[in-house]
Amino acid sequence: MKLEAFPEEITEDGIRIYGETSYENQMAVLSHYLHNEGSNESEERKAEIISAVRKFLSRKQFRQGIDQDEMSDDEVWRVAEDATQYDLFTDFFKVPFPAPEHPKFTFIDLFAGIGGFRIAFQNLGGKCVYSSEFDAKAQESYLANYGEMPFGDITKESTKKYIPQDFDILCGGFPCQAFSLAGRRLGFKDETRGTLFFEIEAILRKHQPKAFFLENVKGLAIHDRGRTLKTILEHLDDAGYDVVPPQILNAMDYGVPQHRERIYIIGFRKDLGINVADFHYPEPTTAGDNRPKFRDVMEENEVSVKYYLSTAYVETLIRHKARHEAAGHGFGYKIIDIDGVANAIVVGGMGRECNLLIDKRLTNFTPVTRIKGEVNREGIRKMTPREWARLQGFPDTFKIVVADASAYKQFGNSVAIPAIQATAEKELQILGLI
């Protein structure tokens, strides 16, 4: 563990940690410990926690008069055991989405992103006992909203060794680019992403939780003529799980105005004797006139001029679309009907350009960023990060603590919380956990 990356800054507003992935800095160890008090810690883990607390105290002593150099390891450990009594780490608990006080079950959050699975399962009474996410900016958002720094690269033993032996559910929206309908669709040949499924398999084999819930793009169902999905299901079966036939669900059927189809894969440990035929995916909760419209998640007030396209940008999009239409392709920008549903939000410029809208409430056309031309007068703008958050079912209490570019990426990569929660509820009911 490297101490150099431990909190770069401690302010009156709390701890701010940026930079290296968390498995290199102790913050993941410390925050997981604080959220799972009462767990039996190994001597190695205790030493790491003591070291982390000492480092923190050395930063705090200018405000609290704590001289950590004079404290024995036993004294530091007592501080760690009751940190809130010493008014330490309180910002880890004053977060928008704390764990339930009396959890009904436990789960781990792999490829956690910004915690879409976590919110869904916490809403159903679960406690997250381990999280892992490689992207540093996503870690930053996760920490701000749950008070926990995820561990980093799940392919490393230095990360996996912190997974608790016992937990009920494994959750994971494992990386989907390798199976997406867009791009090259390399699947398991994509060594940097596709093979991450086998990390899930290894964890299932070792820890044998009661069940798992995996999510991926719908392209997984047809990749390599179905052989990729068949391989995944065979490996899950061999790991000791009865797998429910996967199903593609659309987020717009579960309360958010976004056309977003994803494949869900549910499995139960074989010795539980659960008949997978008894599991039924949730029926749509919204349809027809009852379906939410984009207008329902639209910003209530005028948004910044920075979200409005320049005239030069609009002209470029028009030319780009015309070229594709001439070639017989369907690519190009799209302006959505705010009384309809949005297209799927995805990472990259295409995700924003396929979800433009007309919003004529702008009153100040003075640019706040460098643009070519001037701000268009037709009211064409991009959606805001908060609108993307709402399209994925994130409550407005979710803190957006990163720049717009990172926020778009994080929400585009996330899961649609209402669809996840509706499915998870069915899974937990058949397990008898709720």
Secondary structure by P-SEA (a helix, b strand, c coil): cccccccccccccccccccccccccaaaaaaaaaacccccccaaaaaaaaaaaaaaaaaaccccccccccccaaaaaaaaacccccccccccccccccccccccbbbbbccccccaaaaaaaaacccccbbbbccaaaaaaaaacccbbbbcccccccccccccccccbbbbcccccccccccccccccccccccaaaaaaaaaaaccccbbbbbbcccccccccaaaaaaaaaaaaaaccccccbbbbbccccccccbbbbbbbbbcccccccccccccccccccccccccccccccccccccccccccaaaaaaaaaaaaaaaaacccbbbbbbccccccccccccaaaaaabbbbbcccccccccccccccccccccccccaaaaaaaacccccccccccaaaaaaaaaaccaaaaaaaaaaaaaaaaccc
